[in-house]
Amino acid sequence: MGLTDDDVREILRIIDESELDELRIDMPGFRLHVRRGGAPPPEPAAATAPPVEREPEPEAPEPAAASPNGAATIDAPMLGTFYRASAPGEQPFVEVGSQVDPDTVVCLIEVMKMMNSVKAGVSGTVVEVCAANAELVEFGEPLFRVDSAA
């Protein structure tokens, strides 16, 4: 997997705009480790074998976490730009009051010009949209709250 200059600039922009001190990406055939200047050096790791090439397994949506008010939280599965709709001017995937099931796509997160669908991972009614459209979200940041009792 080759990276273009634009890809590298986008990675650095995302890191610069986030509060992360370190980013590590390990994928078959591709590794990236970026550390912000003031971050402490990583602990020495045991020697590892070279990665084995294999087909990526489809990602199952992680179950939504429970929020303090009893609603489930759909968290960002990755760092990137949050989009509520498939394109500018299109209707959002979900609104407050929308019914969702675990396989309902609720948003997109763009990382390095690749759009990643985010599924609800839970059944219920959307009661809150927590992230702003077209803004950077961090891994684990709440995107939506879903009331499974509604």
Buried (B, 14 or more C-beta within 10 A) or exposed (E): EEEEEEBEEBBEEBBEEBEBEEBEEEEEEEEEEBBEEEEEEEEEEEEEEEEEEEEEEEEEBEEBBEBEEEBBBBBBBBBBBBBBBBEEEEEBBBEEEBEBEEEBBBBBBBBBEEEEEBBBBBBBBBBBBBBEEEEBBBBEBBBBBBBBEE
